[in-house]
Amino acid sequence: MSYIRLVNVTKQFGDVTAVNNLNLEIGKGECFSMLGPSGCGKTTTLRMVAGFEDLSDGEVWVGDRLLSSPKKHYYTPPENRNFGMVFQAFAVCPHMSVYENVAFPLRLRKLPKSEIDQRTRDALIATNLLKSAEDSPANLSGGGKQRVALARALAINPDVMLLDEPLSSLDPHLRTVFNLASRPTEIRFTSETDPNGVRGTVIRNAFLGEIIDYLVKIGDQEIRVQIGRRDPGPEVNEVCYLHFLRPFWYKVNE
């Protein structure tokens, strides 16, 4: 079932048609990329989905929610869409520290201080920026600034994540191939209905006192999973689905 739907979406700037009658469906949990030459309408489409640009015609839906429709005179502002957006120009605030940049949208939502701190730190850890938390973004490379923008978007736990040319400014060593690692205790067995679930097969399990240690094969990879001895889990040779709580990324050649 599609989650994001663009129905006959059109955008005109005067006599110029930037996006012409675009129809698109994206499933929940799907990673979808738009490729094309400069000026073909990629950024304009992202901005219309995010709500930063009005539609000239057509409709934008997320799930069963209509977000934009000129004919129906309906429009949901960006702040009510719960979307994360990483702009090509980053849009980080140079007068704020890295930490404050990431925490800023959470403060606007008036979340409890403890929750703001936890979400901010989790986002900084995920983007490898925790050591730079008190630095000014001006002291970071282009890739560092882009990761600040990414952390800020991740911190709000968005329903949809939109990234405009996400690799364009990353430092060269970050553009290499990376590799799906996580601590065995931070992986959960889930169901096939989980949009973030990863399919695998149990090849062994072992009781180790208070935990059960599983070895799960995913493609050519073998992943260890540890759960409490009283927690339900699959049997050997059974197909299962894994949910990674805090994945860590590393270069394949390391």
C-alpha positions as CSV (number, residue, x, y, z in Angstrom):
1,M,0.0,0.0,0.0
2,S,1.3,3.4,-0.9
3,Y,2.1,5.9,1.8
4,I,3.1,9.0,-0.1
5,R,1.0,9.8,-3.2
6,L,1.5,12.6,-5.6
7,V,-1.6,12.9,-7.9
8,N,-1.2,15.0,-11.1
9,V,1.1,17.4,-9.3
10,T,2.0,20.4,-11.3
11,K,4.1,23.5,-10.5
12,Q,4.4,26.6,-12.6
13,F,6.6,29.6,-12.1
14,G,5.0,32.2,-14.5
15,D,5.4,30.7,-18.0
16,V,7.8,28.0,-16.8
17,T,6.5,24.6,-15.9
18,A,8.9,23.1,-13.3
19,V,6.9,20.0,-12.6
20,N,4.3,18.7,-15.1
21,N,1.5,16.3,-14.1
22,L,3.7,14.1,-11.8
23,N,2.1,10.9,-10.4
24,L,4.1,9.0,-7.8
25,E,3.5,6.4,-5.1
26,I,6.0,5.5,-2.4
27,G,5.5,2.8,0.1
28,K,5.8,3.2,3.9
29,G,9.4,2.5,4.9
30,E,10.6,2.7,1.3
31,C,13.8,4.6,0.4
32,F,13.0,6.4,-2.8
33,S,15.4,8.5,-5.0
34,M,14.7,10.9,-7.8
35,L,17.5,11.2,-10.4
36,G,17.7,13.8,-13.1
37,P,19.7,16.8,-14.4
38,S,19.8,20.1,-12.7
39,G,16.6,22.1,-13.2
40,C,14.4,19.0,-13.9
41,G,12.2,19.7,-10.8
42,K,13.6,17.4,-8.1
43,T,14.0,20.1,-5.4
44,T,10.7,21.7,-6.4
45,T,8.9,18.4,-5.9
46,L,10.5,17.9,-2.5
47,R,9.5,21.4,-1.4
48,M,5.9,20.7,-2.5
49,V,5.8,17.5,-0.5
50,A,7.3,19.3,2.5
51,G,4.8,22.2,2.2
52,F,7.3,24.9,1.5
53,E,6.0,25.3,-2.1
54,D,2.4,25.7,-3.2
55,L,1.0,23.4,-5.9
56,S,-0.3,24.9,-9.1
57,D,-2.4,21.7,-9.5
58,G,-2.8,18.2,-8.2
59,E,-2.8,16.7,-4.7
60,V,-0.3,15.4,-2.2
61,W,-1.3,12.7,0.2
62,V,0.5,10.9,3.1
63,G,-1.4,7.8,4.2
64,D,-5.0,8.8,4.4
65,R,-4.2,12.5,5.0
66,L,-4.6,15.0,2.2
67,L,-1.9,17.6,2.6
68,S,-2.2,19.9,-0.4
69,S,-4.9,20.4,-3.0
70,P,-5.4,23.8,-4.8
71,K,-8.7,22.7,-6.3
72,K,-10.1,21.8,-2.8
73,H,-8.5,24.9,-1.3
74,Y,-6.7,22.6,1.2
75,Y,-3.2,23.1,2.6
76,T,-1.3,21.7,5.6
77,P,1.5,24.0,6.7
78,P,5.0,22.4,7.0
79,E,5.0,22.5,10.8
80,N,2.0,20.3,11.0
81,R,3.3,17.6,8.6
82,N,6.0,16.2,10.9
83,F,8.4,15.8,8.0
84,G,12.2,16.0,8.3
85,M,13.9,18.1,5.6
86,V,17.6,18.3,4.9
87,F,18.1,21.2,2.5
88,Q,20.9,21.3,-0.1
89,A,22.0,24.6,1.5
90,F,21.9,23.0,5.0
91,A,20.1,26.1,6.6
92,V,22.1,25.6,9.9
93,C,22.2,28.6,12.3
94,P,25.9,29.8,12.7
95,H,25.1,31.7,15.9
96,M,24.0,28.4,17.6
97,S,26.2,25.5,18.7
98,V,25.8,22.1,16.9
99,Y,23.8,20.9,19.9
100,E,21.4,24.0,19.9
101,N,20.9,23.6,16.1
102,V,19.7,20.0,16.6
103,A,17.6,20.9,19.7
104,F,16.0,24.0,18.2
105,P,12.9,22.3,16.5
106,L,12.3,20.3,19.7
107,R,12.3,23.5,21.8
108,L,9.7,24.9,19.4
109,R,7.5,21.9,20.1
110,K,7.9,22.7,23.8
111,L,9.0,19.2,24.7
112,P,10.2,18.4,28.2
113,K,13.9,19.4,28.8
114,S,14.9,15.8,29.5
115,E,13.3,14.5,26.3
116,I,14.9,17.3,24.3
117,D,18.3,16.4,25.6
118,Q,17.9,12.7,25.0
119,R,16.6,13.1,21.4
120,T,19.3,15.6,20.6
121,R,22.1,13.4,21.9
122,D,20.7,10.3,20.1
123,A,20.7,12.3,16.8
124,L,24.2,13.5,17.4
125,I,25.4,10.0,18.1
126,A,23.7,8.7,15.0
127,T,25.5,11.3,12.9
128,N,28.9,11.0,14.7
129,L,28.7,14.6,16.0
130,L,28.5,14.2,19.7
131,K,32.2,15.3,20.2
132,S,31.3,18.5,18.2
133,A,28.1,19.3,20.2
134,E,29.5,22.5,21.7
135,D,31.2,23.7,18.5
136,S,29.9,26.2,16.1
137,P,28.8,24.8,12.7
138,A,31.1,27.4,11.1
139,N,34.0,25.3,12.3
140,L,32.8,22.2,10.5
141,S,33.4,21.0,7.0
142,G,30.6,21.0,4.4
143,G,29.9,17.4,5.2
144,G,29.8,18.3,8.9
145,K,27.3,21.0,8.3
146,Q,25.2,18.6,6.3
147,R,25.3,16.0,9.2
148,V,24.1,18.8,11.5
149,A,21.1,19.3,9.2
150,L,20.5,15.6,9.1
151,A,20.7,15.3,12.9
152,R,18.2,18.1,13.3
153,A,15.8,16.4,10.9
154,L,16.2,13.0,12.7
155,A,15.7,14.5,16.2
156,I,12.0,15.2,15.6
157,N,11.3,11.5,14.7
158,P,9.7,12.5,11.4
159,D,7.0,10.5,9.6
160,V,8.8,11.2,6.3
161,M,12.4,12.2,5.7
162,L,13.2,14.4,2.7
163,L,16.8,14.9,1.6
164,D,17.8,17.3,-1.2
165,E,21.1,16.0,-2.7
166,P,22.2,14.3,0.6
167,L,25.6,13.2,-0.6
168,S,26.6,16.4,-2.4
169,S,28.7,17.9,0.4
170,L,29.8,14.9,2.4
171,D,33.5,14.6,3.0
172,P,35.0,12.2,0.4
173,H,35.8,9.4,2.9
174,L,32.1,9.3,3.9
175,R,30.9,8.7,0.4
176,T,32.5,5.2,0.3
177,V,30.5,2.1,0.8
178,F,29.3,1.5,4.3
179,N,28.0,-1.6,6.1
180,L,23.4,-3.2,8.5
181,A,26.1,-3.5,12.6
182,S,24.4,-3.3,16.0
183,R,24.9,-4.6,19.5
184,P,23.2,-8.0,20.0
185,T,21.1,-6.6,22.9
186,E,19.9,-3.7,20.7
187,I,18.2,-5.9,18.1
188,R,14.6,-7.0,18.6
189,F,12.6,-9.8,16.9
190,T,9.6,-8.2,15.2
191,S,6.9,-9.3,12.7
192,E,6.8,-9.1,8.9
193,T,4.4,-6.2,9.2
194,D,7.1,-4.0,10.7
195,P,8.2,-1.6,7.9
196,N,11.7,-1.5,9.3
197,G,11.9,-5.3,9.8
198,V,14.8,-7.2,8.1
199,R,14.1,-10.8,7.1
200,G,16.4,-13.5,8.2
201,T,16.6,-17.1,9.3
202,V,17.7,-18.5,12.7
203,I,20.6,-20.8,12.4
204,R,21.2,-21.5,16.1
205,N,20.1,-20.4,19.6
206,A,21.8,-21.0,22.9
207,F,20.7,-20.5,26.5
208,L,23.3,-18.4,28.4
209,G,21.9,-18.0,31.9
210,E,19.6,-15.0,31.8
211,I,19.8,-14.5,28.0
212,I,19.2,-16.5,24.9
213,D,21.9,-16.0,22.2
214,Y,20.7,-16.3,18.6
215,L,22.6,-16.4,15.4
216,V,20.5,-15.1,12.5
217,K,21.5,-15.2,8.8
218,I,20.6,-12.3,6.7
219,G,21.8,-12.8,3.1
220,D,25.5,-13.5,3.4
221,Q,25.7,-11.9,6.9
222,E,25.4,-13.6,10.3
223,I,24.0,-11.4,13.0
224,R,24.0,-12.2,16.8
225,V,20.8,-11.3,18.7
226,Q,20.4,-11.6,22.5
227,I,17.1,-11.4,24.3
228,G,15.9,-12.2,27.9
229,R,15.4,-15.9,28.6
230,R,11.7,-15.3,29.3
231,D,11.2,-13.2,26.1
232,P,9.5,-15.0,23.2
233,G,11.7,-15.8,20.2
234,P,11.8,-18.0,17.0
235,E,13.1,-21.5,16.7
236,V,16.1,-22.8,14.8
237,N,15.6,-22.8,11.0
238,E,12.6,-20.5,11.4
239,V,12.2,-17.3,9.3
240,C,12.2,-14.2,11.5
241,Y,12.3,-10.4,11.2
242,L,14.7,-8.1,13.0
243,H,14.4,-4.5,14.1
244,F,17.7,-2.7,14.7
245,L,17.3,-0.1,17.5
246,R,20.7,1.7,17.2
247,P,22.5,0.6,14.0
248,F,26.2,1.7,13.6
249,W,27.8,2.2,10.2
250,Y,31.4,1.5,9.3
251,K,33.4,1.3,6.1
252,V,33.5,-2.1,4.4
253,N,37.2,-2.0,4.0
254,E,37.9,-1.5,7.7
